[in-house]
Amino acid sequence: MTHTSPFPEAPKPDNDPNRPRPLEWGQYSDQIRAEWFKLLSTNPEEHEVQAFMELHPAMIPGGSGDIGPGGHHGSQMSAVFRQPTLSGAGSTFVPDFMWVTKSSGLITPILIEIEKPSKPWFNKNGSPTAKFSQAKDQLDEWRSWFAQDSNPSIFRQKYMFEDLHLNRPLKPQFVLIYGRDVEFTWAGGHSNPDGLRHKRESKRNSDETFMSFDSVIPRYDHRNSITVSMTANGPVPFAFSPVYQTNSMTGIDARILGNPAAALERSVMMTPERKAYLSTRWKYWQQVEDQQDPNKTYLRSSGLE
């Protein structure tokens, strides 16, 4: 007896063995780690680190439930916002990065502050440096912004694109990426580095995560992510992860994000053939989504292109 599904089936992903392929994850991960630590060794400015991370969103923590509660359903559109604006009641703020992650019961915005990597956490006498205190205060400012009555609603309207999740509680998390691990070793110049590590943790609120730049690594579960800019007309792609792959769900995001051409041009570690292929498949899946009945549920095949 043959059982038929009540749901129509969406087109299957391309499985042509001759299609242009991305770098293998292991090769990408090894190469980007080497480039990351090479960059850190040059005493880079904050804007140089920002530019590097924008082109490698798999390096940005927080997109898959790895920070705070919830988030294990991933981020909207697999997207991380670059320098999004928090405007509404009170002051306006611009985090360096922000994911908007979701789970069955929560929406968890992950707001990230980065600083020049060479900034120290503590003075020689063991007191927090003014630069660390200022960076920590930035997290407090963001928390205060979300606490103002109208701002959560403003945030939902601007940064949430899936109606299914609109009414779930917002529980933001705040991440500070700051300093180097060497400060908490005997080579760091402090008489009690272990004590300072504990002192640093004591200053962290329950909704905060402190990381050094040495702790930033490419995450496999962020490999399919996109860096996005928010414009007056909505979100647009800025850069694709070098190992990004389209799939049968891509059309949903493509309808929101629009033309990928500029982002693909900006993306790195992709061959021209791979960029052209992704552009074609992005547009294909967008057309598929445009033609589907919004009142029907479609069976979508797994597989990455």
N, C-alpha and C positions, 0 to 999 in steps of 0.2 A: 504494500500500500504506500502510495506516494503522499507525503505531507507537503502542503504548500504554505508558504508564509503569507500572512495577511498584509505584509508590508512590501512595497515595491523596492527593487534593488537599485542602488545608485551605480554608476559606472565604476569599473575596477581600476585601480592604479596601473600605470604603465609598468610592465615587467620585461621590456625589451632588454636583453642582456648587453646590447650594444649602445644603450643610452649613455650619455656623458655622466660619469659618477663623481661624487664628492670625494675628498680625501677620506681615507679610513680614520676612524676615531683615534686609534692608538697613535698613528702618525701625527695627526693634528695636535693631540694632547701633548705629546713629547715636544713638538716644535714650538707650540705656543708657551709652554712652561719655560723653555729656554729663552724665548724672546722676552717674556715677562721679567725674568730675573736679570736679563741683560739690561732692560730698561731701568729696573730698580737700582742697578749698579751705577747708573749715570747721574744719580741724585736729581731725578726729574721733578719738574714743577707739577702742580696739581693738574693743570690743563693738559699736560702731556699724558698723564695717567688717564684722565677722562677720555681723551681721544682714543687711546689704545683700547679701553674697555668698551667704548661705543662700537668698535669694529669686531669685538669678540664677546658678545652677550653671554656666552656660556661661562665666562669668567665672573659674571656678576651674581653674587649670592642672593637667595631669597625667592627664586621663581618656582619652586616645586615642593614647598612645605619644609624646606631645610632651615627656615627661620621662623620661630614663633609657633603658635597654635594654628591648626587648619592649614590651608594652602595645598593639601596633597592632591587636589584635583587640578593643580597647575594654575598658570596665569592666563588671564584673558588674552586670546590671540597669540599665546606664547610670546607676548610682547613685554619688553622693559622700556619704560619711558625715559628719555634723556632730558634732564633739566625741565621737568614738568613744573607748572606754576600752580601754587596753592593760593587762590585768591578768593575773597569773600569778606566775612566780618573780620575786622582787625587788620593786621599787617599781611602783606603778601610774601610768600616764601618760595624758594626755588631749590628743591632737593637736587642732588646730582643725578640720582637714578630713582626709579620707582617701578616696582611690580605691583599688579593688583591680582592677588591670588584668591582662590576660592576653595571651599569645601562644602560638604552637605549642610553645614550649619552656620558658616561664617564667610564674610568677605574680609580678607586680610591684606590691606595695602602695606607694602614693604618699602619704607622710605630710607634712602641711603645717602650718607654724607661721606665724602672722601676728602682727604687733606694731602698736602705735600708729604710724601712718605718719610722724609727725614725729620719731621717734627717729633720731639721727644714727649713722652707721657709725663715724666716727672723731672723735677729739678734735682740737683746733686744732694740737697738736704732732704729729699723724699717727699716734698710737697708737689702737688699737681702743677704742671706748667700752665701759664696763662693761655697758651694755644690749645692745650687739651681742654681746659675749662670752657673756652669759647666754643670749641667744637661740640662738647657735651651740651652746652646751653642751646645749640642749634636744635638738638633732638627735643629738648624741653619746649622750645618754641613751636615745633611742629605738633607736639602733643597738645599744647594749649590751643592751637588752631583747630584741631579736631574736636576739642571740648566745647567750642562755641556753638550755640544752638543751631544756627542755620548752615554751618559749614559742612556737616556730613551730607546734608541734602544737596548742596552745591557740588560736593565731590562726586556723589552718585550720578548726577546729571552730566557731569563733564567726563568722568573717567570710567563709567560702567556702560557696557554696550550689549549686555545679555540680560533681557528682561527677566529670565528665570531667576536671576540672583539679586534682583533689585531690592527685595525686602529683607534680605539676610543682614544680621547685625554687622557693623563695621568694627573691626578690632585691629587697628594699625600697629605695626611693629617698626622699630627705629634702629637702624644699623649705622655704626660708626666704623669706618675702615681707616686706620690711623697707625702710624709708627711702624717700627721694625722689631722682630723678635729678639734681635741681639741686645736690646735694652734690658731684657729680663734674663740675661746670662751674666757671668762674671766679667765678660768682655765689655759689658755695657756701661761700666764706670760707676755702678751703684754698689754700696757696701752690703746690701741685703736684697738682691734681685728677686728672690722668691717671695719675700715679704711684700715687695712692691706689686708683684703679680696679684697677690691676694687683695692688696689695697685697691688695685684697679677694679677687680671684680666687685668689691664692696660698693663701688660708686655706680655700678650698673643697675638700673631699674629692671623690673621683671619683664617689661616690654621692650627692652633694649638688648642689642648684641654688639659687643666690641670685638673687632678683628684687627690683626696686623696685616700689612700688605703681603707678608710671607704666607699668610693663611689663605690667600686668594688663589684658587686653583680652577681649572676648567672642569665643569661638572657635566657628566654624560647625560644626565636628565635635563640639562639646559641646551643640549646640542642643536635643537630645532628652533631656537629662539630668534627673535627679531628685535632690533633696536628701533624705537618708534619716536617720532617727534609729534607733539600736539600743536596743531595750527588752529587758526580761527575757524577753519572748515572741518576740523576733526583730526583724527590721528592719521599720519602718513608714515610709510616705512622709511627708515634712515639707513639701516644696514642689516644684511642677513648674516647669521652665523655662517662661517666658512663651510660648515658641514651641513647646512640646512637642506632638508628634503621635503618636497610636497607630498600630499597624500589626499585621500578622499574627503577629508575635512577642510582642506585648504580653502575651498570656495567660500566658506562661511566667513573666514577672516579676510579674504580678498575683497569681498563686498564692502567691508568696513574700511579697509586700509587703502584700497585703490591701486593706482598704477605703481608697479614695483621698479620701473626702469631706472630712476635715479639711485635708488637704494642698491640695486644690483651693480650698477656702475661703480658705486662707492665701495662695495663689498670686496674683501681681500681673500687671497688664497683660493680663488676659483679660476678655472680656465675660462676663456671667452665662450667656448662651446657649452660649458656648464651653465654659465650665466644665461645664454640664449635659451637653453633647454628649460631652466627654471622659469624664465619669463613666459615661455609658451605654455608650460603646465599650469602656472599661476592663472593665466588668462583662461585656459581651458576649464579649470575647476570653478572659476568665477562664473563662466557661462553655464556650466552644469547647474550651479546653485541658482542662477537667475531663472532657469527654465523649470525648476522643480516646484511642485505645488506646496506652498507654505503650510497647508492644512494636513499634509501627510507626513508620516514618519518613514524615512528611507533606511534600508539596510546598507551599511557602508562597509566595504571590504578593508581589511588591514593591508598594510604594505606601504613602503616608502619609495619614492621615486628618485 
